[in-house]
Amino acid sequence: MFSDELLRELLRIFNNKTLDEIGGDVIGRIYEYFLSKFAKAVASDDGVFFTPKSLVKMLVNVLEPEQGVMLDPACGSGGMFVQTGDFVNAGGMNANTQMTFYGQEKVEYNAQLCLMNMAVHGLNGRIVSGDEANSFYHDAHNLAGKCDYVMANPPFNVDKVKAESASAAGRLPFGLPGVNAKTKEIGNANYLWISYFYAYLNDHGRAGFVMASSATDSANKDRDIREKLVLTGDVDVMVSVGNNFFYTLSLPCSLWFFDKAKRLENKNRVLFIDARNYYTVVDRTLNEWSEWQLKNLQAIVHLYRGEQDKYKSLINEYWNALSEHAEKHDSYSWQDRDMTFEKALGVLNSEEAMYKKYIKDQQDALKKTKGKKEKDERKAVIASNEAELAVTLEAKDMVNEAIWLTSKFGLEGEYQDVLGLCKIATIDEISEKNYSLTPGAYVGVAEVEDDGVDFHERMNEIHTELASLNKEANLLMSEIMKEWETLNTK
């Protein structure tokens, strides 16, 4: 338990301009860092994982919260609340007056982190912890059927949940998942969570949550619950996420979205997005979605919802960012009516080459420079050029994302199914696939671009190269054996 003095000091430390400028779930990111460095075994115990920032932002971006009651029944350190607050505030509203936040968190020290995290970000909320916050057995805030938004990253694949207690606690509109007749326990609680998220929604509510990938097509009772869920027409969007998005484990996952107030055209349709191959590599063990990638994925959802104006707004955002870069670097005339993202990429490639040449020339000159003052001046020039290069590379990433999006949906934003990426499927199509909600089952596999290499010719080359290497290896082994025999005779 934190003392009042410690909490006051922590709030004083965190309540500063620098942290405001960082934005997002700062406490959660610190917590995540320490989990990844010191507590991996503990962090993954019972299927509990800290929710990465890019996944939380994706949930918030698709749900687009504006006002009302929000619940996270597995709230951890409060990242869902923080990102929701940021989203609402960014829309020109005040999250504390527009939103009412409720949370349940069984682990008490996580609940304390959540309260501190919300306080640091100026948010108020009611967070319940301990035994009464065990969502399997308690609706601690009595919110069934009352929530405008539900967001969560619940623990995956939890077992040994007492079936009778879970049943008595309600919020199971589609019935219980599979129960072990002998132990009277539920062997996998994923569909308990899924049922809860649906049951908490009011008649126009939206839910978004992280779930184990296996839940999209699990069998038996899970499949029966999934069928009932699909037939409500309220499953909105399904997104497959690739490996290495979590700090503490490399497992893939899915993002599920419900919407009880879908537009009429989408009532019996679901948008499937397979984003397993769409991400930015942070390092060897971690992937994420960049801000532009998050915007692109959100843009696909906007088109599915018939919101072309939001798509066009994103395209303008790309142009404005590119224009700002061009004006700062005098890269090209923005009045050029023939300028395209592809042409801009060519200019940025030239910029990149130019800065790399400057840097190399200065580094070569530095090796020959004598005086300390002259060395420091040259180092400063190198640092300045490296900073400019970083800005150019960032602009290149942005333009590549613009090309990625417009190559699929154009500048005006005409939705179309994209092989290997997205598809709008009807409930009839989902029924034909035994009510699977796995995006890959619908979007298919993108065609591999022809790299111009003749397969048979390349295989012959590899075979010849391998034969040569084998011959060298045999000769080397023969020489080694001769040396060995010579040593043994001495």
Backbone torsions as a table, in degrees:
resi	resn	phi	psi	omega
1	MET	NA	130.7	179.7
2	PHE	-78.7	138.5	175.7
3	SER	-75.0	157.9	179.2
4	ASP	-61.0	-37.6	-179.0
5	GLU	-64.0	-42.9	179.5
6	LEU	-64.3	-43.3	179.5
7	LEU	-62.4	-42.0	179.4
8	ARG	-61.6	-42.2	-179.3
9	GLU	-67.6	-40.8	178.1
10	LEU	-62.5	-43.4	178.9
11	LEU	-63.5	-38.0	178.4
12	ARG	-63.4	-42.8	-179.7
13	ILE	-64.7	-44.4	-175.1
14	PHE	-80.0	-18.7	-176.8
15	ASN	-86.3	71.6	178.3
16	ASN	-141.9	166.7	-172.5
17	LYS	-63.2	-37.1	-177.3
18	THR	-60.1	-45.2	-180.0
19	LEU	-68.7	-32.7	175.8
20	ASP	-61.5	-38.3	-178.6
21	GLU	-70.4	-30.3	177.9
22	ILE	-63.9	-44.2	179.3
23	GLY	71.4	168.7	175.8
24	GLY	76.0	-165.3	-172.5
25	ASP	-86.9	79.7	-176.0
26	VAL	-64.3	-47.3	-179.6
27	ILE	-60.1	-43.9	179.6
28	GLY	-61.8	-38.3	-180.0
29	ARG	-68.7	-37.5	175.5
30	ILE	-64.9	-45.5	178.4
31	TYR	-58.5	-44.8	-179.7
32	GLU	-61.6	-40.4	179.9
33	TYR	-61.4	-47.4	-178.8
34	PHE	-68.2	-33.0	174.7
35	LEU	-61.3	-44.7	-176.1
36	SER	-68.1	-30.0	-176.0
37	LYS	-89.5	-37.9	-168.4
38	PHE	-124.4	-14.3	-170.3
39	ALA	-138.0	41.1	-177.3
40	LYS	-60.2	-42.6	-178.2
41	ALA	-64.3	-42.7	179.9
42	VAL	-69.2	-39.4	-175.7
43	ALA	-63.5	-33.3	-177.4
44	SER	-96.6	5.5	179.6
45	ASP	-65.4	136.4	178.7
46	ASP	59.5	26.1	175.6
47	GLY	73.4	19.1	-177.6
48	VAL	-92.2	127.2	178.7
49	PHE	-137.5	139.9	173.9
50	PHE	-67.1	139.0	-176.2
51	THR	-83.8	118.7	179.7
52	PRO	-61.0	149.5	-175.1
53	LYS	-57.0	-42.7	-175.1
54	SER	-67.8	-31.4	176.3
55	LEU	-69.2	-41.4	178.5
56	VAL	-62.8	-44.0	-179.5
57	LYS	-63.7	-35.9	177.1
58	MET	-63.6	-44.0	177.9
59	LEU	-58.0	-48.5	-177.5
60	VAL	-65.6	-41.9	-178.4
61	ASN	-61.6	-38.5	-179.0
62	VAL	-75.9	-38.3	-179.5
63	LEU	-74.6	-30.2	179.9
64	GLU	48.5	61.6	-179.1
65	PRO	-64.6	141.7	178.6
66	GLU	-124.1	-51.6	178.7
67	GLN	-160.4	155.1	176.6
68	GLY	126.7	-163.5	-176.7
69	VAL	-92.8	128.2	176.6
70	MET	-120.9	135.4	178.7
71	LEU	-124.9	136.4	166.3
72	ASP	-123.9	104.0	-176.6
73	PRO	-82.2	8.7	173.4
74	ALA	-146.9	62.8	-158.9
75	CYS	-79.1	-11.8	176.8
76	GLY	51.9	-130.0	-178.6
77	SER	-89.5	8.3	170.0
78	GLY	90.8	18.5	-177.9
79	GLY	-59.6	-35.1	179.5
80	MET	-63.3	-39.8	179.9
81	PHE	-67.2	-42.8	-177.2
82	VAL	-64.1	-47.6	-179.4
83	GLN	-66.9	-35.6	176.2
84	THR	-64.2	-42.8	177.3
85	GLY	-59.5	-44.3	178.6
86	ASP	-61.1	-41.7	-178.4
87	PHE	-64.3	-46.2	-179.1
88	VAL	-65.6	-44.6	-179.8
89	ASN	-64.0	-37.6	179.2
90	ALA	-64.8	-24.1	177.6
91	GLY	-82.7	7.5	177.2
92	GLY	86.3	12.0	179.2
93	MET	-112.3	173.5	178.1
94	ASN	-107.0	116.8	-174.2
95	ALA	-60.9	-34.4	-177.3
96	ASN	-71.8	-26.4	177.8
97	THR	-91.9	-26.3	-177.3
98	GLN	-87.9	-31.6	-172.3
99	MET	-118.8	148.4	170.8
100	THR	-118.9	116.9	-173.2
101	PHE	-99.0	131.7	175.1
102	TYR	-128.3	142.1	178.5
103	GLY	-143.1	151.6	170.5
104	GLN	-125.9	133.7	-179.9
105	GLU	-148.5	111.6	-175.2
106	LYS	-63.9	-38.6	-178.2
107	VAL	-81.2	116.5	-170.2
108	GLU	-65.3	-38.9	-178.6
109	TYR	-69.1	-28.5	173.2
110	ASN	-66.2	-39.4	178.3
111	ALA	-63.6	-37.0	177.6
112	GLN	-66.3	-40.8	174.8
113	LEU	-60.8	-40.7	180.0
114	CYS	-60.4	-48.0	-179.6
115	LEU	-62.1	-41.9	178.6
116	MET	-66.3	-42.0	179.2
117	ASN	-59.2	-45.9	179.3
118	MET	-65.0	-40.8	179.8
119	ALA	-62.5	-42.1	178.7
120	VAL	-59.4	-34.7	-178.3
121	HIS	-95.7	11.8	175.2
122	GLY	71.0	28.0	-178.2
123	LEU	-109.1	146.6	175.1
124	ASN	-109.8	145.8	178.1
125	GLY	-166.4	161.3	176.5
126	ARG	-104.2	113.7	-177.7
127	ILE	-118.1	123.2	177.9
128	VAL	-105.1	138.4	-179.3
129	SER	-131.3	172.3	179.0
130	GLY	85.4	-161.3	-175.2
131	ASP	-59.1	-37.7	-178.2
132	GLU	-71.4	-9.4	178.1
133	ALA	-96.7	3.6	176.4
134	ASN	-70.2	104.9	-172.2
135	SER	-64.3	-20.9	178.0
136	PHE	-65.8	-28.0	-173.6
137	TYR	-121.6	-4.5	-175.4
138	HIS	-144.4	134.2	165.6
139	ASP	-100.0	83.0	-166.5
140	ALA	-60.7	-28.9	-177.4
141	HIS	-106.3	5.2	-179.3
142	ASN	54.2	54.7	-173.2
143	LEU	-110.4	7.6	178.9
144	ALA	-56.5	125.3	178.9
145	GLY	76.0	11.9	-173.1
146	LYS	-122.2	0.0	-172.1
147	CYS	-96.3	137.3	172.5
148	ASP	-80.7	-32.7	-179.1
149	TYR	-142.0	138.3	172.0
150	VAL	-128.1	127.7	177.4
151	MET	-134.4	140.2	-178.8
152	ALA	-166.4	155.4	165.5
153	ASN	-124.5	83.9	-174.5
154	PRO	-75.4	160.5	174.2
155	PRO	-62.5	134.2	-176.8
156	PHE	-82.9	146.5	166.1
157	ASN	54.5	37.2	178.2
158	VAL	-70.0	137.4	179.5
159	ASP	-116.3	-179.9	176.1
160	LYS	58.8	36.2	173.3
161	VAL	-84.9	129.6	-176.9
162	LYS	-68.2	115.1	-173.0
163	ALA	-62.5	-44.6	-177.4
164	GLU	-64.1	-42.6	179.6
165	SER	-65.8	-41.8	178.9
166	ALA	-64.3	-41.5	179.4
167	SER	-63.7	-42.6	-179.3
168	ALA	-65.8	-27.9	-179.1
169	ALA	-76.9	-11.0	174.1
170	GLY	73.6	-157.8	-177.0
171	ARG	63.0	34.6	-178.6
172	LEU	-125.4	72.4	-176.1
173	PRO	-64.7	-17.7	-177.9
174	PHE	-113.6	9.4	178.5
175	GLY	90.4	175.1	-179.3
176	LEU	-77.5	149.0	168.2
177	PRO	-70.3	-174.0	-177.5
178	GLY	-60.1	134.5	-178.7
179	VAL	-117.8	132.7	175.0
180	ASN	-71.2	116.4	-174.6
181	ALA	-61.4	-30.1	-177.1
182	LYS	-79.4	-48.3	-175.6
183	THR	-91.8	-12.4	-176.8
184	LYS	60.1	34.5	-179.8
185	GLU	-119.8	151.4	175.4
186	ILE	-86.7	123.8	-173.6
187	GLY	-76.8	-23.0	178.0
188	ASN	-148.9	119.5	-171.4
189	ALA	-90.4	7.4	-177.5
190	ASN	-54.0	-43.1	-176.6
191	TYR	-81.6	-11.4	166.0
192	LEU	-66.1	-50.8	179.6
193	TRP	-58.0	-47.0	-177.8
194	ILE	-59.6	-41.7	177.9
195	SER	-65.0	-40.9	179.7
196	TYR	-61.2	-46.1	-177.2
197	PHE	-59.3	-38.1	178.1
198	TYR	-70.9	-43.1	-175.2
199	ALA	-66.5	-27.4	-178.7
200	TYR	-73.8	-18.6	-173.6
201	LEU	-75.4	143.0	170.3
202	ASN	-82.2	-171.6	-170.8
203	ASP	-73.2	-5.1	174.2
204	HIS	-130.6	19.0	-174.4
205	GLY	-76.5	159.1	176.8
206	ARG	-126.0	142.9	176.8
207	ALA	-129.3	144.7	174.2
208	GLY	-143.0	131.1	-176.3
209	PHE	-153.3	159.8	176.6
210	VAL	-92.6	140.9	-178.5
211	MET	-148.5	151.3	175.7
212	ALA	-56.0	139.0	-178.0
213	SER	-58.5	-32.4	-177.2
214	SER	-62.3	-21.8	-175.9
215	ALA	-71.0	-17.7	-176.0
216	THR	-71.5	-20.8	178.6
217	ASP	-143.5	27.6	176.7
218	SER	-64.9	155.6	-169.1
219	ALA	-101.5	-171.5	175.4
220	ASN	60.0	-130.2	-176.0
221	LYS	-62.4	-34.4	177.7
222	ASP	-59.4	-43.1	-179.7
223	ARG	-62.6	-39.0	179.7
224	ASP	-65.7	-41.5	177.3
225	ILE	-63.9	-41.9	-178.6
226	ARG	-63.5	-38.5	177.3
227	GLU	-60.7	-48.1	179.8
228	LYS	-61.1	-39.4	179.7
229	LEU	-64.0	-47.1	179.9
230	VAL	-61.1	-41.1	-176.5
231	LEU	-68.3	-14.6	173.5
232	THR	-68.1	-22.4	-176.0
233	GLY	80.2	6.6	-173.7
234	ASP	-99.0	-3.5	172.3
235	VAL	-72.7	125.8	-170.2
236	ASP	-105.3	-59.0	-175.1
237	VAL	-138.9	141.2	174.5
238	MET	-126.7	131.3	-177.8
239	VAL	-128.4	126.5	173.2
240	SER	-89.3	133.0	-179.4
241	VAL	-115.2	139.1	-176.4
242	GLY	-78.2	-171.8	179.8
243	ASN	-72.0	163.6	169.2
244	ASN	67.1	27.4	172.6
245	PHE	-88.1	-21.0	178.1
246	PHE	-94.1	142.9	178.5
247	TYR	-67.2	-35.0	-168.4
248	THR	-100.8	-5.6	179.6
249	LEU	-159.7	152.2	-174.1
250	SER	-97.9	13.8	-173.6
251	LEU	-68.6	146.3	172.7
252	PRO	-77.5	167.9	178.8
253	CYS	-152.6	179.4	176.1
254	SER	-129.5	151.5	171.4
255	LEU	-108.3	126.7	179.6
256	TRP	-108.7	143.8	177.3
257	PHE	-135.6	129.9	173.2
258	PHE	-111.6	149.6	175.4
259	ASP	-148.1	112.5	-178.8
260	LYS	-83.2	-1.1	179.2
261	ALA	-129.0	44.4	178.0
262	LYS	-63.2	150.2	174.7
263	ARG	-63.7	152.5	-171.5
264	LEU	-54.9	-39.3	-177.3
265	GLU	-62.9	-25.8	-176.3
266	ASN	-103.1	3.7	-172.9
267	LYS	-58.1	-37.1	-179.4
268	ASN	-111.2	32.2	179.2
269	ARG	-135.2	155.1	178.0
270	VAL	-132.0	135.8	174.8
271	LEU	-90.4	123.3	176.6
272	PHE	-107.4	130.6	177.3
273	ILE	-126.2	123.7	175.5
274	ASP	-102.7	99.0	-176.7
275	ALA	-104.8	21.7	-176.9
276	ARG	-64.7	-25.6	-179.3
277	ASN	-108.2	16.7	-178.0
278	TYR	-122.3	105.3	-177.4
279	TYR	-170.9	173.7	174.2
280	THR	-113.6	132.0	178.4
281	VAL	-81.3	121.2	176.7
282	VAL	-87.0	-50.4	173.0
283	ASP	-155.7	-168.2	-172.9
284	ARG	-60.3	-29.0	-174.6
285	THR	-114.2	4.4	-173.9
286	LEU	-140.0	130.3	172.4
287	ASN	-118.7	161.4	175.3
288	GLU	-157.9	170.1	169.5
289	TRP	-96.5	129.8	174.7
290	SER	-71.3	170.2	179.7
291	GLU	-60.0	-40.0	179.9
292	TRP	-70.8	-35.4	176.8
293	GLN	-66.7	-39.0	175.2
294	LEU	-61.1	-42.1	179.1
295	LYS	-64.1	-39.0	179.8
296	ASN	-65.5	-43.9	178.4
297	LEU	-64.1	-40.0	177.0
298	GLN	-63.9	-34.8	-179.9
299	ALA	-63.7	-36.4	177.4
300	ILE	-62.6	-41.3	177.8
301	VAL	-64.0	-40.7	178.2
302	HIS	-59.1	-43.2	179.9
303	LEU	-65.8	-40.1	176.6
304	TYR	-59.9	-35.2	179.9
305	ARG	-87.1	4.4	178.2
306	GLY	75.8	21.9	-176.4
307	GLU	-102.1	67.0	-177.6
308	GLN	-65.1	-27.5	179.7
309	ASP	-62.0	-36.4	178.2
310	LYS	-70.5	-36.3	176.0
311	TYR	-62.2	-47.7	-179.2
312	LYS	-63.9	-33.5	177.1
313	SER	-63.1	-37.8	177.3
314	LEU	-67.2	-41.0	178.2
315	ILE	-60.8	-41.4	176.4
316	ASN	-62.5	-37.0	178.1
317	GLU	-62.1	-41.4	175.9
318	TYR	-61.5	-48.3	-178.9
319	TRP	-61.2	-43.0	-178.4
320	ASN	-63.8	-41.8	178.8
321	ALA	-65.1	-39.8	178.8
322	LEU	-67.5	-40.7	178.4
323	SER	-62.0	-42.5	179.2
324	GLU	-62.3	-42.2	177.9
325	HIS	-64.3	-44.0	-177.6
326	ALA	-62.5	-41.1	-178.7
327	GLU	-67.1	-37.2	180.0
328	LYS	-69.6	-33.2	-175.2
329	HIS	-106.0	1.9	-179.9
330	ASP	49.6	43.4	-173.0
331	SER	-74.8	-38.5	-176.3
332	TYR	-165.5	164.7	179.6
333	SER	-78.6	119.5	-179.0
334	TRP	-71.7	-10.9	176.9
335	GLN	-79.7	-5.5	179.0
336	ASP	-64.6	107.4	-175.9
337	ARG	-69.7	-18.3	-179.8
338	ASP	-89.8	2.8	-178.7
339	MET	-65.0	132.3	176.0
340	THR	-127.0	168.8	176.6
341	PHE	-61.5	-35.8	179.9
342	GLU	-65.8	-40.6	178.0
343	LYS	-67.4	-40.0	178.9
344	ALA	-61.5	-36.8	178.3
345	LEU	-63.1	-38.6	177.5
346	GLY	-62.0	-41.8	178.0
347	VAL	-63.3	-42.8	-179.6
348	LEU	-66.5	-34.2	175.2
349	ASN	-62.5	-39.4	177.4
350	SER	-66.0	-41.3	176.2
351	GLU	-57.6	-46.8	-179.0
352	GLU	-59.1	-46.4	179.6
353	ALA	-62.2	-39.7	-179.0
354	MET	-63.0	-48.7	-178.6
355	TYR	-65.6	-37.6	178.7
356	LYS	-64.2	-37.2	177.7
357	LYS	-67.7	-44.3	177.1
358	TYR	-55.5	-48.0	-176.5
359	ILE	-62.7	-45.2	-179.5
360	LYS	-64.3	-43.0	179.6
361	ASP	-61.1	-43.5	-179.8
362	GLN	-67.4	-38.0	178.5
363	GLN	-65.8	-39.3	176.8
364	ASP	-65.0	-40.8	179.5
365	ALA	-68.0	-34.0	-178.9
366	LEU	-60.7	-37.2	-178.8
367	LYS	-62.6	-25.7	-177.5
368	LYS	-99.8	-4.9	-177.8
369	THR	-78.9	139.1	-175.0
370	LYS	-98.6	-64.9	-170.6
371	GLY	-64.9	151.0	-179.5
372	LYS	-63.6	-42.2	-179.2
373	LYS	-61.3	-46.2	-179.9
374	GLU	-64.5	-38.7	177.5
375	LYS	-63.2	-44.8	-180.0
376	ASP	-62.3	-39.6	179.5
377	GLU	-64.8	-42.7	-179.5
378	ARG	-67.3	-38.6	177.0
379	LYS	-62.3	-37.8	178.6
380	ALA	-64.8	-38.7	177.6
381	VAL	-64.5	-42.5	178.8
382	ILE	-61.8	-46.2	-179.7
383	ALA	-60.9	-39.7	179.0
384	SER	-64.3	-43.5	178.8
385	ASN	-67.9	-35.4	177.2
386	GLU	-65.4	-36.8	177.3
387	ALA	-65.9	-41.6	178.4
388	GLU	-65.6	-38.8	177.9
389	LEU	-61.8	-42.0	179.6
390	ALA	-61.6	-39.6	178.5
391	VAL	-65.4	-41.0	179.1
392	THR	-65.0	-42.8	178.9
393	LEU	-64.2	-36.5	176.5
394	GLU	-64.2	-41.6	177.7
395	ALA	-64.5	-37.2	177.5
396	LYS	-62.7	-43.8	177.8
397	ASP	-58.5	-43.2	-179.6
398	MET	-62.7	-45.1	-178.7
399	VAL	-66.9	-38.4	176.3
400	ASN	-60.8	-36.6	176.9
401	GLU	-69.1	-36.8	176.4
402	ALA	-63.1	-41.5	178.1
403	ILE	-65.6	-41.5	178.4
404	TRP	-56.3	-45.2	-176.2
405	LEU	-73.0	-49.7	-174.4
406	THR	-71.8	-24.1	177.0
407	SER	-67.8	-19.2	-178.3
408	LYS	-101.0	-37.3	-172.7
409	PHE	-125.7	5.7	176.4
410	GLY	73.5	176.8	178.6
411	LEU	-76.2	-26.4	-177.9
412	GLU	-89.1	-21.6	177.3
413	GLY	86.3	67.9	174.8
414	GLU	-101.7	113.6	-178.7
415	TYR	-64.6	138.3	169.5
416	GLN	-149.3	148.9	173.6
417	ASP	-64.0	135.7	-179.4
418	VAL	-117.7	118.8	-177.9
419	LEU	-55.1	127.1	178.6
420	GLY	85.0	-5.8	-177.6
421	LEU	-124.7	-57.6	-173.3
422	CYS	-148.8	151.4	176.5
423	LYS	-156.7	139.8	171.5
424	ILE	-95.3	117.7	-178.0
425	ALA	-112.1	143.9	177.1
426	THR	-84.2	164.9	177.2
427	ILE	-61.7	-34.5	176.9
428	ASP	-62.0	-41.7	178.3
429	GLU	-65.8	-38.7	178.5
430	ILE	-66.2	-38.6	177.6
431	SER	-61.1	-40.2	-180.0
432	GLU	-62.9	-24.7	178.8
433	LYS	-101.5	29.3	175.1
434	ASN	58.8	34.1	176.3
435	TYR	62.0	30.2	171.6
436	SER	-68.9	141.7	175.0
437	LEU	-116.3	28.8	177.8
438	THR	-84.9	115.9	-177.6
439	PRO	-53.3	-38.9	-178.0
440	GLY	-60.3	-24.4	179.5
441	ALA	-72.0	-15.6	-175.9
442	TYR	-112.9	-39.9	-173.0
443	VAL	-78.8	-19.3	-179.1
444	GLY	76.4	-166.9	-177.4
445	VAL	-118.7	128.8	-180.0
446	ALA	-65.6	144.9	178.0
447	GLU	-68.0	139.2	177.1
448	VAL	-79.3	127.7	-179.2
449	GLU	-66.1	140.8	177.9
450	ASP	-70.1	119.6	-178.7
451	ASP	-89.3	7.2	176.5
452	GLY	80.9	3.0	-178.6
453	VAL	-92.5	127.8	176.7
454	ASP	-74.4	118.4	-173.5
455	PHE	-61.0	-51.3	-176.5
456	HIS	-63.9	-39.9	179.0
457	GLU	-63.9	-43.1	-179.4
458	ARG	-66.7	-38.6	178.4
459	MET	-63.5	-38.7	177.3
460	ASN	-64.2	-40.1	177.6
461	GLU	-62.0	-44.2	179.9
462	ILE	-64.1	-41.3	179.6
463	HIS	-62.0	-44.1	179.4
464	THR	-63.4	-43.3	180.0
465	GLU	-63.4	-41.0	179.7
466	LEU	-65.4	-41.6	179.0
467	ALA	-61.3	-40.2	179.0
468	SER	-65.3	-42.4	179.1
469	LEU	-65.2	-39.5	177.3
470	ASN	-62.7	-39.8	179.1
471	LYS	-63.5	-43.4	178.0
472	GLU	-63.7	-40.6	179.9
473	ALA	-63.3	-40.4	179.9
474	ASN	-65.8	-40.9	177.7
475	LEU	-63.9	-42.1	179.0
476	LEU	-63.8	-42.3	179.1
477	MET	-63.3	-38.9	178.5
478	SER	-62.1	-42.5	178.9
479	GLU	-64.9	-40.8	179.4
480	ILE	-62.6	-42.8	-179.4
481	MET	-64.9	-38.0	177.7
482	LYS	-62.6	-45.0	179.3
483	GLU	-63.1	-39.4	-179.8
484	TRP	-64.0	-44.1	178.7
485	GLU	-64.2	-37.4	177.8
486	THR	-62.7	-43.0	179.0
487	LEU	-63.0	-38.7	-177.4
488	ASN	-70.2	-25.8	-178.5
489	THR	-84.9	-10.8	-179.1
490	LYS	-83.1	NA	NA
